[in-house]
Amino acid sequence: MSLTAEQIKVEAMKLPPEERADLADWLWISVTPRDEVQAAWDAEIARRIAEIDAGTAELIPGEEVFARLEEKLRKAGA
């Protein structure tokens, strides 16, 4: 017996957030041509490079990014 889309949705919502995100990515890629996905990433990369070249991007040192992330993780674990 096949599951209906509604049954699959209900079951999917029981998954942890990370697994739901992985499932959503997998589903999206399954219905979107790979060329379209690649073209979207290429456009996003070009946009970000243009912002950096124009001096309009906010660049954050890696050390600061990791420090912020560690702080968020510390707070989430508390």
Backbone hydrogen bonds in HBPLUS format (Angstrom, degrees):
<---DONOR---> <-ACCEPTOR-->    atom                        ^
c    i                          cat <-CA-CA->   ^        H-A-AA   ^      H-
h    n   atom  resd res      DA  || num        DHA   H-A  angle D-A-AA Bond
n    s   type  num  typ     dist DA aas  dist angle  dist       angle   num
A0008-ILE N   A0004-THR O   2.98 MM   4  6.30 157.2  2.03 152.4 159.0     1
A0009-LYS N   A0005-ALA O   2.89 MM   4  6.17 156.4  1.95 150.6 157.1     2
A0010-VAL N   A0006-GLU O   3.03 MM   4  6.29 161.4  2.06 148.8 153.0     3
A0011-GLU N   A0007-GLN O   3.00 MM   4  6.25 164.0  2.02 149.6 153.7     4
A0012-ALA N   A0008-ILE O   2.77 MM   4  5.93 156.3  1.83 151.0 158.5     5
A0013-MET N   A0009-LYS O   3.03 MM   4  6.25 149.5  2.13 149.1 155.8     6
A0014-LYS N   A0011-GLU O   3.04 MM   3  5.36 153.9  2.11 107.3 115.6     7
A0015-LEU N   A0012-ALA O   3.01 MM   3  5.47 161.7  2.04 114.1 120.1     8
A0019-GLU N   A0016-PRO O   3.05 MM   3  5.46 117.0  2.46 110.3 124.9     9
A0020-ARG N   A0016-PRO O   3.00 MM   4  6.30 155.1  2.06 156.2 164.2    10
A0021-ALA N   A0017-PRO O   2.87 MM   4  6.12 155.6  1.93 152.4 158.9    11
A0022-ASP N   A0018-GLU O   2.98 MM   4  6.26 157.7  2.03 147.2 153.1    12
A0023-LEU N   A0019-GLU O   2.91 MM   4  6.10 157.9  1.96 145.0 151.2    13
A0024-ALA N   A0020-ARG O   2.81 MM   4  6.03 157.0  1.86 148.6 155.2    14
A0025-ASP N   A0021-ALA O   2.92 MM   4  6.18 160.7  1.96 151.1 155.8    15
A0026-TRP N   A0022-ASP O   2.94 MM   4  6.17 162.8  1.97 148.8 153.8    16
A0027-LEU N   A0023-LEU O   2.83 MM   4  6.08 163.4  1.86 154.2 158.6    17
A0028-TRP N   A0024-ALA O   2.86 MM   4  6.03 163.6  1.89 151.2 156.0    18
A0029-ILE N   A0025-ASP O   2.95 MM   4  6.14 168.6  1.96 156.2 158.7    19
A0030-SER N   A0026-TRP O   2.97 MM   4  6.13 141.9  2.12 140.6 151.6    20
A0030-SER N   A0027-LEU O   3.09 MM   3  5.00 119.8  2.47  90.9 106.5    21
A0031-VAL N   A0028-TRP O   3.15 MM   3  5.51 148.9  2.26 105.9 114.5    22
A0032-THR N   A0028-TRP O   3.01 MM   4  6.06 122.1  2.35 144.9 161.0    23
A0036-GLU N   A0033-PRO O   2.86 MM   3  5.29 125.8  2.15 109.6 123.6    24
A0037-VAL N   A0033-PRO O   3.14 MM   4  6.58 153.8  2.21 151.7 159.6    25
A0038-GLN N   A0034-ARG O   2.87 MM   4  6.10 167.5  1.88 156.5 159.7    26
A0039-ALA N   A0035-ASP O   2.87 MM   4  5.99 155.5  1.93 142.6 149.7    27
A0040-ALA N   A0036-GLU O   2.99 MM   4  6.18 151.3  2.07 142.6 149.9    28
A0041-TRP N   A0037-VAL O   3.02 MM   4  6.36 158.5  2.07 151.4 156.9    29
A0042-ASP N   A0038-GLN O   2.85 MM   4  6.09 161.3  1.88 152.5 158.2    30
A0043-ALA N   A0039-ALA O   2.95 MM   4  6.15 156.3  2.01 145.6 151.4    31
A0044-GLU N   A0040-ALA O   2.98 MM   4  6.21 156.0  2.04 146.3 153.0    32
A0045-ILE N   A0041-TRP O   2.88 MM   4  6.09 162.1  1.91 156.2 160.5    33
A0046-ALA N   A0042-ASP O   2.96 MM   4  6.15 161.6  1.99 147.4 152.6    34
A0047-ARG N   A0043-ALA O   2.91 MM   4  6.10 154.6  1.97 146.3 153.4    35
A0048-ARG N   A0044-GLU O   2.99 MM   4  6.22 160.6  2.03 149.4 154.1    36
A0049-ILE N   A0045-ILE O   2.94 MM   4  6.17 159.9  1.98 152.5 158.1    37
A0050-ALA N   A0046-ALA O   2.94 MM   4  6.10 158.1  1.99 147.1 153.2    38
A0051-GLU N   A0047-ARG O   3.01 MM   4  6.31 151.2  2.09 145.9 153.5    39
A0052-ILE N   A0048-ARG O   3.02 MM   4  6.30 155.7  2.08 147.3 153.7    40
A0053-ASP N   A0049-ILE O   2.85 MM   4  6.10 168.0  1.86 156.7 159.8    41
A0054-ALA N   A0050-ALA O   2.88 MM   4  5.99 147.0  1.99 143.2 152.3    42
A0055-GLY N   A0051-GLU O   3.02 MM   4  6.06 115.1  2.46 133.3 148.2    43
A0056-THR N   A0051-GLU O   2.94 MM   5  5.17 143.1  2.08 154.2 155.9    44
A0055-GLY N   A0052-ILE O   3.06 MM   3  5.08 147.5  2.17 100.3 110.4    45
A0064-GLU N   A0061-PRO O   2.97 MM   3  5.42 123.5  2.29 109.1 122.6    46
A0065-VAL N   A0061-PRO O   3.11 MM   4  6.50 156.5  2.16 152.4 159.7    47
A0066-PHE N   A0062-GLY O   2.93 MM   4  6.20 167.4  1.95 159.2 161.3    48
A0067-ALA N   A0063-GLU O   2.96 MM   4  6.11 149.9  2.05 140.2 149.1    49
A0068-ARG N   A0064-GLU O   2.92 MM   4  6.13 160.5  1.96 150.3 154.7    50
A0069-LEU N   A0065-VAL O   2.96 MM   4  6.22 158.8  2.01 148.5 154.8    51
A0070-GLU N   A0066-PHE O   2.85 MM   4  6.03 163.6  1.88 149.8 154.1    52
A0071-GLU N   A0067-ALA O   2.99 MM   4  6.20 155.3  2.05 145.8 152.3    53
A0072-LYS N   A0068-ARG O   2.97 MM   4  6.28 159.2  2.01 150.6 155.9    54
A0073-LEU N   A0069-LEU O   2.90 MM   4  6.16 161.0  1.94 154.6 160.0    55
A0074-ARG N   A0070-GLU O   2.85 MM   4  6.01 151.4  1.94 145.2 153.6    56
A0075-LYS N   A0071-GLU O   2.93 MM   4  6.18 159.5  1.97 150.3 155.2    57
A0076-ALA N   A0072-LYS O   2.89 MM   4  6.08 153.9  1.96 146.7 154.4    58
A0077-GLY N   A0073-LEU O   2.97 MM   4  6.08 143.8  2.11 142.3 151.0    59
A0078-ALA N   A0075-LYS O   3.29 MM   3  5.23 148.5  2.39  95.9 105.0    60
